[in-house]
Amino acid sequence: MNDAVANLLGLCRRAGKVISGETAVQNAFLKNEIKLLILASDASKRSQEKFMQLAKENSVPAFCYSSKNELGFLLGKAPRTAVAIIDEQLARGIAGAMERGEVDLCTF
């Protein structure tokens, strides 16, 4: 995977501006820290619905991108269903790349 989002996710990881994993992301929603939500394309239907509802309730943009294994790989971790970006500028950069069509997005 060699695209703008993958590069920006790596930058977020190195900057410490990413939260990953279902529980950690849910807790970050409670603290109102999330600027952008990324869900794995192979997330379960239940996880998709839960996180999309949280994103909607908190007015957080949400995208579907890649698989759990690839998201985990990009972050240097085990497979991840949900990834949250907590920096406004980095979130804008990733959202912009996704909206410009620089990556293949999935839909729920």
ABEGO torsion letter per residue (X at the ends): XBBAAAAAAAAAAAAGABBBEAAAAAAAAAAGABABBBBBAABBAAAAAAAAAAAAAAGBBBBBBEBAAAAAAAAGBBBBABBBBABAAAAAAAAAAAAAGABBBBBX
